[in-house]
């Protein structure tokens, strides 16, 4: 019985992939690329899309998991070492999004800023998801798609009338080095191909699976690009100061003035999908630890979530410093693990499906 289905992987890329880019990512892009933020994002989408295509091609050729592929090529000890390195990578991939979400919850969803401990229940949810493994990712993806699609559509419809898309002109008016910098310094938001790499061996390749997954990935990228265009069309020169972007784009609508900010209902729905997406890197981190140490997930899941909680408290007032470290100093680490290694997995020695 498969732990995750191709359908659920498609839902993941179409719904859970975009939500990770709706908070701090837009303002970060504007800081580096200004009105050419769409070009920077498009470059990232193309590169990650190529990595996704490479992993799907590998899944078409073999039913082996990544651990088996590495073990078959370099030996079991090497596989454990690689999984240990990926565990560290996925933990780092989880930290900044957790801090983003914490700031979003405490600043947007509460009228008065509460204690940081109010965010702690997330880690109990994440712990449960980590113990359940890949099957829970698939179930979350099934729920996420209709929730995300409906909430995102409403928020965009509320925001579009207030957007001046001429602010995006002239296209390619920003120096190419700034556009490239925008792409490189946002690599930490593009780790989804690495997730797919660890789904290998946990789903059954079906007819036209590659086309389905790539189409879903393209749909998720289109949602991100549309959101970025609307976001910049509304805020233009002050977009760089707009954190928690998804909560900002619809705040100027006057359609429901007498009822208050009805858009919060849809922001809450997006936040639910964000919670699902936040669990994924922690889940795969725990999976890597379990494979490397040969243990059950309970203790690694508890340790990973406890450490995430401790670091989110420790860096409570240092989000900008952590973001700067991840985006401007460690971008090449994210590019290596999320872009290059998934594509390089095609070179691993494999057992063909027909054998």
C-alpha positions in Angstrom: 0.0 0.0 0.0 1.5 3.4 -1.0 2.2 5.9 1.7 1.4 8.8 -0.6 -0.5 9.0 -4.0 0.5 10.9 -7.2 -2.8 12.7 -6.8 -1.8 13.9 -3.3 1.7 15.0 -4.6 -0.1 17.1 -7.3 -2.3 18.7 -4.6 0.8 19.4 -2.5 2.4 21.3 -5.3 -0.8 23.1 -6.3 -1.9 24.2 -2.8 0.7 23.7 -0.1 3.7 24.9 -2.1 2.4 28.4 -2.8 1.4 29.2 0.8 5.0 29.1 2.0 5.6 32.2 -0.2 2.7 34.4 0.9 4.2 36.1 4.0 7.8 37.5 4.0 8.9 36.2 0.6 7.2 39.0 -1.5 8.8 41.9 0.5 12.2 40.1 0.4 11.9 39.9 -3.4 11.0 43.6 -3.7 14.1 44.5 -1.6 16.4 42.8 -4.1 14.5 43.0 -7.5 12.1 45.9 -7.0 9.4 45.9 -9.7 11.1 43.0 -11.5 10.2 40.6 -8.7 8.2 38.5 -11.1 11.3 37.8 -13.2 13.3 36.7 -10.1 10.4 34.4 -9.0 10.1 33.0 -12.5 13.7 32.1 -12.6 13.3 30.2 -9.3 10.2 28.4 -10.6 12.1 27.3 -13.7 15.1 26.0 -11.8 13.0 24.2 -9.2 10.6 22.9 -12.0 13.7 21.3 -13.7 14.6 19.6 -10.4 11.0 18.3 -10.0 11.1 17.0 -13.6 14.4 15.2 -12.9 13.0 13.5 -9.8 9.8 12.5 -11.6 12.0 11.0 -14.4 13.9 9.0 -11.8 10.6 7.8 -10.3 9.6 6.6 -13.7 12.7 4.5 -14.1 12.9 2.9 -10.7 10.8 2.1 -7.6 13.7 2.4 -5.2 13.8 4.9 -2.4 16.5 7.5 -2.2 18.1 5.6 0.7 18.2 2.4 -1.5 19.6 4.3 -4.4 22.4 5.8 -2.4 23.1 2.5 -0.7 23.1 0.7 -4.0 25.7 3.2 -5.4 27.9 4.1 -2.4 27.0 1.7 0.4 24.7 1.8 3.4 27.0 3.9 5.5 27.1 6.6 2.9 23.3 6.5 2.7 23.1 7.1 6.5 25.5 10.0 6.2 23.6 11.6 3.4 20.4 11.2 5.2 22.0 12.8 8.3 23.0 15.8 6.2 19.6 16.1 4.7 18.1 15.9 8.2 20.1 19.1 9.2 19.0 20.7 5.9 15.3 20.0 6.5 15.5 21.2 10.1 17.0 24.5 8.8 14.3 24.6 6.1 11.7 24.4 8.9 13.1 27.0 11.2 12.6 30.3 9.2 9.0 29.3 8.1 8.1 28.5 11.7 9.4 31.9 12.7 7.5 33.6 9.9 4.3 31.8 10.9 4.8 32.7 14.5 5.1 36.4 13.7 2.1 36.2 11.4 -0.1 34.5 14.0 0.9 36.8 16.9 0.7 40.1 14.9 -2.2 39.5 12.6 -4.6 37.0 14.2 -4.6 38.6 17.6 -5.9 42.1 18.5 -3.4 42.4 21.3 0.0 40.7 21.0 -0.1 37.6 23.3 2.7 35.6 24.8 4.9 33.7 22.4 3.7 30.5 24.1 0.4 31.0 22.4 2.1 29.6 19.3 3.2 26.5 21.1 0.2 24.3 20.2 1.5 24.2 16.7 4.3 22.0 17.8 1.9 19.4 19.2 0.2 19.2 15.8 3.6 19.0 14.1 4.8 16.3 16.5 1.7 14.2 15.6 2.3 14.7 11.9 6.0 13.7 12.3 5.0 10.4 14.0 2.5 9.6 11.3 5.0 10.1 8.4 4.3 10.5 4.7 0.7 9.2 4.8 -0.3 12.3 6.8 1.3 14.6 4.2 -1.0 13.1 1.6 -4.1 13.5 3.8 -3.1 17.1 4.5 -2.7 17.7 0.8 -6.2 16.3 0.1 -7.7 18.8 2.6 -5.4 21.7 1.5 -6.4 21.9 -2.1 -10.1 23.0 -1.8 -9.4 25.2 1.2 -6.5 27.0 -0.5 -8.2 27.3 -3.9 -11.4 28.9 -2.5 -9.7 31.2 0.0 -6.9 32.3 -2.4 -9.5 33.0 -5.1 -11.6 35.2 -2.8 -8.6 37.2 -1.5 -7.3 37.8 -5.0 -10.7 39.0 -6.2 -10.9 41.4 -3.2 -7.4 42.7 -3.9 -7.3 43.0 -7.7 -9.5 46.2 -8.0 -7.0 48.1 -5.9 -3.9 46.9 -7.8 -2.2 49.2 -10.4 -0.3 46.7 -12.5 1.5 49.5 -14.4 3.7 49.6 -11.3 5.4 46.5 -12.7 6.6 48.4 -15.8 9.0 48.6 -17.3 9.7 44.9 -17.5 13.4 44.1 -17.2 14.1 47.7 -16.1 16.1 46.5 -13.1 19.8 45.4 -13.7 20.1 41.7 -14.4 22.4 41.3 -11.4 19.7 42.5 -9.1 17.1 40.1 -10.6 19.6 37.2 -10.2 20.3 38.3 -6.6 16.6 38.3 -5.9 16.5 34.7 -7.2 19.6 33.5 -5.3 18.6 35.2 -2.0 15.2 33.5 -2.0 16.3 30.0 -2.6 15.3 29.0 0.9 11.6 29.3 -0.1 12.1 26.8 -2.9 12.7 23.4 -1.2 9.8 21.5 -2.6 11.9 19.4 -5.1 13.9 18.1 -2.2 10.6 17.0 -0.5 9.7 15.1 -3.7 13.1 13.4 -3.7 12.2 11.7 -0.4 8.8 10.6 -1.7 10.7 8.2 -4.0 9.8 4.6 -3.3 6.7 5.8 -1.3 4.4 6.3 -4.3 3.6 4.2 -7.3 4.4 5.9 -10.6 1.3 5.8 -12.8 0.5 6.7 -16.4 1.4 10.3 -17.2 2.4 11.0 -13.6 5.2 13.3 -14.6 2.8 15.5 -16.7 0.3 15.6 -13.8 2.9 16.6 -11.2 4.6 19.2 -13.4 1.2 20.6 -14.4 0.3 20.9 -10.7 3.7 22.5 -10.0 3.0 25.0 -12.8 -0.4 25.8 -11.3 1.2 26.5 -7.9 3.9 28.7 -9.5 1.1 30.6 -11.4 -0.6 31.3 -8.1 2.6 32.6 -6.6 3.3 34.9 -9.6 -0.3 36.2 -9.6 -0.1 37.0 -5.9 3.3 38.8 -6.4 1.8 40.9 -9.2 -1.2 41.9 -7.2 0.9 42.5 -4.1 3.3 44.9 -5.9 0.4 46.5 -7.8 -1.2 47.5 -4.5 1.9 48.6 -2.6 4.5 49.5 -5.2 7.3 51.5 -3.7 6.3 50.7 -0.1 5.9 46.9 -0.8 9.3 46.3 0.8 7.8 47.3 4.2 4.8 45.0 4.0 5.4 41.8 6.0 2.7 39.2 6.3 1.7 40.0 2.7 -1.4 37.7 2.5 -3.0 39.7 5.3 -2.2 43.0 3.7 -3.5 42.7 0.1 -7.2 42.7 0.9 -7.3 45.2 3.7 -8.3 48.1 1.5 -11.5 46.5 0.2 -14.7 48.5 1.0 -17.1 45.8 0.0 -17.8 44.6 3.5 -17.1 47.8 5.5 -20.2 47.5 7.6 -19.4 43.9 8.5 -15.7 44.5 9.3 -12.8 42.7 7.7 -14.6 39.6 6.4 -11.4 38.8 4.5 -10.1 37.5 7.8 -12.2 34.4 7.3 -10.2 33.5 4.2 -6.9 34.5 5.8 -7.7 32.0 8.6 -8.3 29.4 5.9 -4.9 30.2 4.3 -3.3 30.0 7.7 -4.7 26.4 8.1 -2.9 25.3 4.9 0.2 27.1 6.1 0.2 24.9 9.2 0.0 21.8 7.0 2.9 23.1 4.9 5.0 24.0 8.0 4.9 20.4 9.2 6.4 18.9 6.0 10.1 19.8 6.4 10.0 18.7 10.0 8.3 15.4 9.0 11.0 14.7 6.4 13.7 15.7 8.9 12.4 13.1 11.3 12.2 10.5 8.5 15.9 11.2 7.7 16.9 10.8 11.3 15.0 7.5 11.6 16.6 6.1 8.5 20.1 7.3 9.5 19.8 5.9 13.1 17.5 3.0 12.4 15.0 4.1 15.1 11.3 4.7 15.6 10.0 8.3 14.9 8.6 9.1 18.4 11.8 10.3 20.0 13.2 12.1 16.9 9.8 13.8 16.4 9.8 15.0 20.0 13.4 16.2 19.8 12.9 18.1 16.5 9.8 19.9 17.7 11.2 20.7 21.1 14.3 22.2 19.4 12.2 24.2 16.9 10.2 25.6 19.8 13.3 26.5 21.8 14.9 28.2 18.8 11.8 30.1 17.9 11.7 31.4 21.5 15.4 32.1 21.6 15.3 34.1 18.3 12.0 35.8 19.2 13.4 39.3 18.6 16.0 38.3 16.0 13.9 37.3 13.0 15.6 39.8 10.7 19.0 38.5 11.6 18.0 34.9 11.0 16.3 35.8 7.7 19.5 37.7 6.6 21.6 34.7 7.5 19.4 32.3 5.5 18.9 34.4 2.5 22.2 36.3 2.0 24.7 34.0 3.6 23.4 30.4 3.2 21.5 30.6 -0.1 24.1 28.3 -1.8 23.3 25.6 0.8 19.6 25.7 -0.1 20.5 25.8 -3.8 22.7 22.7 -3.4 20.2 20.6 -1.5 17.0 21.8 -3.2 18.2 22.2 -6.8 21.4 20.3 -7.6 21.1 17.2 -5.4 17.6 16.2 -6.6 18.7 16.5 -10.2 22.0 14.7 -9.5 20.0 11.7 -8.1 19.5 10.7 -11.7 23.1 9.6 -11.7 22.6 7.1 -8.9 22.9 3.4 -9.7 19.3 2.0 -9.8 17.4 -1.2 -10.3 15.2 -0.6 -13.3 11.5 -1.4 -13.0 11.6 -4.1 -15.8 14.3 -6.1 -14.0 
